[in-house]
Amino acid sequence: MISGDSVDIADNGKTLLTGGGTSAEGLQLWDLRNPETPLLNIKWNPHSNLPQPSINSCRFIERCSMIVATVSDDIAVKCFN
């Protein structure tokens, strides 16, 4: 499940970013030319075995080569590169 604004398309038009909802999907990068499986699963807490939180919003910040995401049950915002 994708919730809120938890989806963005990169400037290249080929890469999709999604933020998961209730099924612990977390942040995922997809190649729109081959959308069967995600290119990358980005863990919110990489050093924890806790389930992924629900992502409220996510966005590519291309000029900084970053992804910004927010959740409701953790710190307000995280940046990933």
The first five atom37 places (N, CA, C, CB, O) and aatype in JSON, in Angstrom:
{
  "aatype": [12, 9, 15, 7, 3, 15, 19, 3, 9, 0, 3, 2, 7, 11, 16, 10, 10, 16, 7, 7, 7, 16, 15, 0, 6, 7, 10, 5, 10, 17, 3, 10, 1, 2, 14, 6, 16, 14, 10, 10, 2, 9, 11, 17, 2, 14, 8, 15, 2, 10, 14, 5, 14, 15, 9, 2, 15, 4, 1, 13, 9, 6, 1, 4, 15, 12, 9, 19, 0, 16, 19, 15, 3, 3, 9, 0, 19, 11, 4, 13, 2],
  "atom_mask": [
    [1, 1, 1, 1, 1],
    [1, 1, 1, 1, 1],
    [1, 1, 1, 1, 1],
    [1, 1, 1, 0, 1],
    [1, 1, 1, 1, 1],
    [1, 1, 1, 1, 1],
    [1, 1, 1, 1, 1],
    [1, 1, 1, 1, 1],
    [1, 1, 1, 1, 1],
    [1, 1, 1, 1, 1],
    [1, 1, 1, 1, 1],
    [1, 1, 1, 1, 1],
    [1, 1, 1, 0, 1],
    [1, 1, 1, 1, 1],
    [1, 1, 1, 1, 1],
    [1, 1, 1, 1, 1],
    [1, 1, 1, 1, 1],
    [1, 1, 1, 1, 1],
    [1, 1, 1, 0, 1],
    [1, 1, 1, 0, 1],
    [1, 1, 1, 0, 1],
    [1, 1, 1, 1, 1],
    [1, 1, 1, 1, 1],
    [1, 1, 1, 1, 1],
    [1, 1, 1, 1, 1],
    [1, 1, 1, 0, 1],
    [1, 1, 1, 1, 1],
    [1, 1, 1, 1, 1],
    [1, 1, 1, 1, 1],
    [1, 1, 1, 1, 1],
    [1, 1, 1, 1, 1],
    [1, 1, 1, 1, 1],
    [1, 1, 1, 1, 1],
    [1, 1, 1, 1, 1],
    [1, 1, 1, 1, 1],
    [1, 1, 1, 1, 1],
    [1, 1, 1, 1, 1],
    [1, 1, 1, 1, 1],
    [1, 1, 1, 1, 1],
    [1, 1, 1, 1, 1],
    [1, 1, 1, 1, 1],
    [1, 1, 1, 1, 1],
    [1, 1, 1, 1, 1],
    [1, 1, 1, 1, 1],
    [1, 1, 1, 1, 1],
    [1, 1, 1, 1, 1],
    [1, 1, 1, 1, 1],
    [1, 1, 1, 1, 1],
    [1, 1, 1, 1, 1],
    [1, 1, 1, 1, 1],
    [1, 1, 1, 1, 1],
    [1, 1, 1, 1, 1],
    [1, 1, 1, 1, 1],
    [1, 1, 1, 1, 1],
    [1, 1, 1, 1, 1],
    [1, 1, 1, 1, 1],
    [1, 1, 1, 1, 1],
    [1, 1, 1, 1, 1],
    [1, 1, 1, 1, 1],
    [1, 1, 1, 1, 1],
    [1, 1, 1, 1, 1],
    [1, 1, 1, 1, 1],
    [1, 1, 1, 1, 1],
    [1, 1, 1, 1, 1],
    [1, 1, 1, 1, 1],
    [1, 1, 1, 1, 1],
    [1, 1, 1, 1, 1],
    [1, 1, 1, 1, 1],
    [1, 1, 1, 1, 1],
    [1, 1, 1, 1, 1],
    [1, 1, 1, 1, 1],
    [1, 1, 1, 1, 1],
    [1, 1, 1, 1, 1],
    [1, 1, 1, 1, 1],
    [1, 1, 1, 1, 1],
    [1, 1, 1, 1, 1],
    [1, 1, 1, 1, 1],
    [1, 1, 1, 1, 1],
    [1, 1, 1, 1, 1],
    [1, 1, 1, 1, 1],
    [1, 1, 1, 1, 1]
  ],
  "atom_positions": [
    [[0.85, -1.18, 0.0], [0.0, 0.0, 0.0], [0.89, 1.23, 0.0], [-0.96, 0.0, 1.22], [1.83, 1.32, 0.79]],
    [[0.61, 2.19, -0.86], [1.3, 3.47, -0.88], [0.37, 4.49, -0.26], [1.72, 3.89, -2.34], [-0.8, 4.57, -0.62]],
    [[0.89, 5.28, 0.68], [0.04, 6.24, 1.37], [0.49, 7.67, 1.12], [0.02, 5.95, 2.85], [1.68, 7.94, 0.99]],
    [[-0.47, 8.57, 1.05], [-0.16, 9.99, 0.91], [0.66, 10.29, -0.33], [0.0, 0.0, 0.0], [0.37, 9.77, -1.41]],
    [[1.68, 11.1, -0.17], [2.55, 11.49, -1.27], [3.8, 10.63, -1.31], [2.93, 12.96, -1.16], [4.89, 11.13, -1.55]],
    [[3.66, 9.35, -1.06], [4.81, 8.45, -0.95], [5.23, 7.88, -2.29], [4.5, 7.34, -0.01], [5.51, 6.69, -2.4]],
    [[5.28, 8.72, -3.3], [5.72, 8.3, -4.61], [6.35, 9.49, -5.33], [4.55, 7.7, -5.43], [5.85, 10.61, -5.22]],
    [[7.44, 9.25, -6.05], [8.1, 10.3, -6.83], [8.81, 9.64, -8.01], [9.1, 11.13, -5.95], [9.24, 8.5, -7.91]],
    [[8.92, 10.36, -9.11], [9.63, 9.89, -10.29], [10.86, 10.75, -10.49], [8.72, 9.92, -11.55], [10.79, 11.97, -10.43]],
    [[12.0, 10.1, -10.72], [13.26, 10.81, -10.94], [13.2, 11.6, -12.24], [14.45, 9.83, -10.97], [12.38, 11.32, -13.12]],
    [[14.06, 12.59, -12.35], [14.13, 13.42, -13.56], [14.42, 12.6, -14.81], [15.19, 14.48, -13.39], [14.05, 13.01, -15.91]],
    [[15.08, 11.45, -14.65], [15.39, 10.62, -15.82], [14.16, 9.92, -16.39], [16.44, 9.58, -15.46], [14.22, 9.35, -17.47]],
    [[13.03, 9.97, -15.65], [11.79, 9.35, -16.11], [11.79, 7.85, -16.07], [0.0, 0.0, 0.0], [10.84, 7.22, -16.54]],
    [[12.83, 7.24, -15.52], [12.96, 5.79, -15.5], [12.96, 5.19, -14.11], [14.22, 5.39, -16.2], [12.79, 3.98, -13.95]],
    [[13.13, 6.03, -13.09], [13.25, 5.52, -11.72], [12.11, 6.06, -10.87], [14.62, 5.91, -11.11], [11.86, 7.27, -10.83]],
    [[11.44, 5.15, -10.19], [10.32, 5.48, -9.32], [10.74, 5.23, -7.88], [9.05, 4.65, -9.69], [11.41, 4.25, -7.58]],
    [[10.34, 6.12, -6.99], [10.57, 5.99, -5.55], [9.21, 5.82, -4.89], [11.34, 7.22, -4.96], [8.3, 6.61, -5.13]],
    [[9.07, 4.77, -4.07], [7.82, 4.58, -3.32], [8.11, 4.41, -1.85], [7.04, 3.36, -3.86], [9.15, 3.88, -1.46]],
    [[7.18, 4.86, -1.05], [7.25, 4.67, 0.4], [6.1, 3.81, 0.82], [0.0, 0.0, 0.0], [4.94, 4.11, 0.53]],
    [[6.4, 2.72, 1.52], [5.4, 1.73, 1.87], [4.52, 2.14, 3.03], [0.0, 0.0, 0.0], [4.84, 3.03, 3.82]],
    [[3.4, 1.47, 3.11], [2.41, 1.71, 4.14], [2.4, 0.63, 5.18], [0.0, 0.0, 0.0], [3.4, 0.38, 5.85]],
    [[1.27, -0.02, 5.32], [1.04, -0.94, 6.42], [1.73, -2.29, 6.3], [-0.41, -1.16, 6.57], [1.78, -3.02, 7.28]],
    [[2.25, -2.65, 5.16], [2.87, -3.97, 4.98], [4.38, -3.93, 5.11], [2.5, -4.53, 3.63], [5.06, -4.86, 4.65]],
    [[4.93, -2.9, 5.73], [6.36, -2.79, 6.01], [7.22, -2.79, 4.75], [6.79, -3.91, 6.9], [8.31, -3.36, 4.75]],
    [[6.73, -2.16, 3.68], [7.51, -2.1, 2.45], [8.71, -1.18, 2.56], [6.63, -1.65, 1.31], [9.72, -1.42, 1.9]],
    [[8.63, -0.15, 3.36], [9.72, 0.82, 3.48], [9.89, 1.62, 2.21], [0.0, 0.0, 0.0], [8.96, 1.73, 1.41]],
    [[11.07, 2.17, 2.01], [11.39, 2.92, 0.79], [11.91, 1.95, -0.26], [12.42, 4.05, 1.07], [12.73, 1.09, 0.04]],
    [[11.43, 2.11, -1.49], [11.88, 1.24, -2.57], [12.13, 2.06, -3.83], [10.86, 0.13, -2.84], [11.37, 2.98, -4.15]],
    [[13.19, 1.7, -4.54], [13.48, 2.28, -5.86], [13.11, 1.24, -6.91], [14.98, 2.7, -5.99], [13.41, 0.06, -6.76]],
    [[12.46, 1.69, -7.99], [12.0, 0.82, -9.05], [12.5, 1.32, -10.4], [10.46, 0.73, -9.05], [12.6, 2.53, -10.62]],
    [[12.82, 0.4, -11.29], [13.13, 0.73, -12.68], [11.82, 0.55, -13.45], [14.3, -0.19, -13.26], [11.31, -0.57, -13.57]],
    [[11.27, 1.65, -13.97], [9.98, 1.59, -14.64], [10.02, 0.77, -15.93], [9.5, 2.97, -14.94], [8.97, 0.4, -16.45]],
    [[11.21, 0.48, -16.45], [11.32, -0.36, -17.63], [11.2, -1.84, -17.28], [12.64, -0.11, -18.34], [10.95, -2.67, -18.16]],
    [[11.37, -2.18, -15.99], [11.27, -3.56, -15.51], [10.71, -3.53, -14.09], [12.67, -4.29, -15.56], [11.46, -3.69, -13.13]],
    [[9.39, -3.31, -13.94], [8.82, -3.05, -12.62], [8.42, -4.29, -11.79], [7.63, -2.21, -12.78], [7.68, -4.16, -10.82]],
    [[8.9, -5.47, -12.16], [8.51, -6.67, -11.43], [9.03, -6.69, -9.99], [9.01, -7.9, -12.15], [8.3, -7.07, -9.07]],
    [[10.27, -6.28, -9.79], [10.85, -6.27, -8.45], [11.6, -4.95, -8.26], [11.81, -7.49, -8.23], [12.11, -4.38, -9.22]],
    [[11.68, -4.47, -7.02], [12.4, -3.21, -6.79], [13.9, -3.35, -7.07], [12.18, -2.73, -5.35], [14.49, -4.41, -6.86]],
    [[14.49, -2.25, -7.53], [15.95, -2.2, -7.7], [16.64, -2.21, -6.35], [16.37, -0.94, -8.5], [17.7, -2.81, -6.19]],
    [[16.03, -1.52, -5.38], [16.67, -1.33, -4.08], [15.61, -1.16, -3.01], [17.61, -0.12, -4.1], [14.64, -0.42, -3.21]],
    [[15.79, -1.82, -1.88], [14.98, -1.62, -0.68], [15.84, -0.83, 0.29], [14.49, -2.98, -0.06], [16.93, -1.27, 0.66]],
    [[15.35, 0.31, 0.71], [16.1, 1.18, 1.63], [15.5, 1.03, 3.02], [16.07, 2.68, 1.16], [14.34, 1.38, 3.23]],
    [[16.28, 0.52, 3.96], [15.79, 0.33, 5.33], [15.81, 1.65, 6.08], [16.63, -0.73, 6.08], [16.79, 2.39, 6.03]],
    [[14.73, 1.94, 6.79], [14.64, 3.15, 7.61], [15.65, 3.08, 8.75], [13.21, 3.33, 8.16], [16.34, 4.06, 9.03]],
    [[15.72, 1.94, 9.4], [16.68, 1.69, 10.48], [17.57, 0.52, 10.07], [15.95, 1.4, 11.85], [17.25, -0.62, 10.4]],
    [[18.66, 0.78, 9.37], [19.46, -0.32, 8.81], [20.09, -1.23, 9.84], [20.52, 0.24, 7.95], [20.46, -2.36, 9.51]],
    [[20.24, -0.79, 11.07], [20.89, -1.62, 12.1], [19.88, -2.19, 13.09], [21.93, -0.8, 12.85], [20.23, -2.54, 14.22]],
    [[18.63, -2.3, 12.65], [17.57, -2.78, 13.53], [16.74, -3.83, 12.79], [16.69, -1.62, 14.01], [16.6, -3.78, 11.57]],
    [[16.2, -4.76, 13.55], [15.29, -5.76, 12.98], [13.83, -5.36, 13.15], [15.54, -7.11, 13.62], [12.94, -6.16, 12.88]],
    [[13.59, -4.13, 13.59], [12.22, -3.66, 13.75], [11.56, -3.55, 12.37], [12.18, -2.29, 14.48], [12.24, -3.34, 11.37]],
    [[10.22, -3.69, 12.32], [9.54, -3.55, 11.03], [9.7, -2.13, 10.48], [8.05, -3.9, 11.18], [9.91, -1.18, 11.23]],
    [[9.59, -2.01, 9.16], [9.67, -0.7, 8.52], [8.46, 0.13, 8.95], [9.73, -0.84, 6.97], [7.36, -0.4, 9.08]],
    [[8.65, 1.43, 9.18], [7.51, 2.29, 9.51], [6.71, 2.65, 8.26], [7.99, 3.57, 10.22], [7.18, 2.45, 7.14]],
    [[5.52, 3.17, 8.46], [4.73, 3.69, 7.34], [5.35, 5.01, 6.89], [3.24, 3.89, 7.75], [5.52, 5.93, 7.69]],
    [[5.67, 5.1, 5.62], [6.27, 6.3, 5.06], [5.16, 7.26, 4.67], [7.18, 5.97, 3.83], [4.28, 6.9, 3.87]],
    [[5.17, 8.48, 5.21], [4.15, 9.47, 4.88], [4.43, 10.15, 3.56], [4.06, 10.51, 5.98], [3.5, 10.41, 2.79]],
    [[5.68, 10.44, 3.29], [6.03, 11.08, 2.02], [7.49, 10.79, 1.71], [5.77, 12.62, 2.07], [8.3, 10.55, 2.61]],
    [[7.81, 10.82, 0.42], [9.18, 10.63, -0.01], [9.4, 11.42, -1.3], [9.51, 9.11, -0.23], [8.47, 11.65, -2.07]],
    [[10.63, 11.82, -1.49], [10.93, 12.72, -2.6], [12.38, 12.59, -3.03], [10.62, 14.17, -2.23], [13.27, 12.48, -2.18]],
    [[12.63, 12.61, -4.34], [13.99, 12.74, -4.86], [14.41, 14.2, -4.73], [14.08, 12.24, -6.35], [13.64, 15.1, -5.07]],
    [[15.63, 14.44, -4.25], [16.25, 15.76, -4.28], [17.47, 15.58, -5.18], [16.63, 16.31, -2.82], [18.58, 15.36, -4.7]],
    [[17.25, 15.68, -6.48], [18.25, 15.27, -7.47], [19.5, 16.14, -7.45], [17.64, 15.3, -8.84], [20.6, 15.63, -7.63]],
    [[19.35, 17.43, -7.24], [20.54, 18.29, -7.28], [21.52, 17.96, -6.16], [20.13, 19.75, -7.18], [22.69, 18.32, -6.23]],
    [[21.04, 17.26, -5.12], [21.89, 16.84, -4.01], [22.12, 15.33, -3.99], [21.28, 17.28, -2.68], [22.77, 14.82, -3.09]],
    [[21.59, 14.62, -4.98], [21.67, 13.16, -5.03], [21.17, 12.52, -3.74], [23.11, 12.71, -5.31], [21.82, 11.65, -3.17]],
    [[20.0, 12.98, -3.29], [19.43, 12.49, -2.04], [17.97, 12.11, -2.2], [19.58, 13.53, -0.94], [17.29, 12.52, -3.14]],
    [[17.51, 11.32, -1.25], [16.1, 11.01, -1.07], [15.73, 11.53, 0.31], [15.79, 9.46, -1.24], [16.47, 11.32, 1.27]],
    [[14.59, 12.19, 0.42], [14.08, 12.67, 1.7], [12.77, 11.94, 1.96], [13.88, 14.24, 1.7], [11.94, 11.8, 1.06]],
    [[12.59, 11.47, 3.19], [11.36, 10.76, 3.54], [10.94, 11.11, 4.96], [11.56, 9.24, 3.4], [11.77, 11.44, 5.8]],
    [[9.63, 11.03, 5.21], [9.09, 11.28, 6.54], [8.19, 10.12, 6.97], [8.3, 12.61, 6.57], [7.6, 9.44, 6.14]],
    [[8.11, 9.92, 8.27], [7.21, 8.93, 8.85], [6.51, 9.55, 10.05], [7.97, 7.62, 9.26], [6.96, 10.57, 10.58]],
    [[5.41, 8.93, 10.47], [4.67, 9.49, 11.6], [5.12, 8.94, 12.94], [3.2, 9.22, 11.41], [4.85, 9.56, 13.97]],
    [[5.79, 7.79, 12.95], [6.11, 7.16, 14.23], [7.6, 7.14, 14.54], [5.59, 5.76, 14.24], [8.05, 6.28, 15.29]],
    [[8.38, 8.06, 13.99], [9.81, 8.15, 14.23], [10.2, 9.62, 14.13], [10.62, 7.28, 13.21], [9.34, 10.5, 14.21]],
    [[11.48, 9.89, 13.96], [11.89, 11.27, 13.8], [11.2, 11.88, 12.58], [13.43, 11.37, 13.67], [10.71, 11.14, 11.73]],
    [[11.15, 13.18, 12.5], [10.36, 13.87, 11.49], [10.8, 13.58, 10.05], [10.41, 15.35, 11.73], [9.96, 13.4, 9.17]],
    [[12.13, 13.55, 9.82], [12.59, 13.4, 8.44], [13.94, 12.71, 8.43], [12.67, 14.77, 7.74], [14.74, 12.85, 9.36]],
    [[14.2, 11.95, 7.36], [15.52, 11.35, 7.15], [15.94, 11.6, 5.71], [15.52, 9.83, 7.48], [15.1, 11.66, 4.81]],
    [[17.24, 11.73, 5.5], [17.81, 11.88, 4.17], [18.68, 10.67, 3.87], [18.63, 13.2, 4.04], [19.42, 10.2, 4.74]],
    [[18.59, 10.17, 2.65], [19.38, 9.03, 2.2], [20.1, 9.43, 0.92], [18.49, 7.78, 1.98], [19.55, 10.15, 0.09]],
    [[21.35, 8.95, 0.75], [22.04, 9.22, -0.51], [22.54, 7.93, -1.11], [23.2, 10.2, -0.31], [23.15, 7.95, -2.18]]
  ]
}
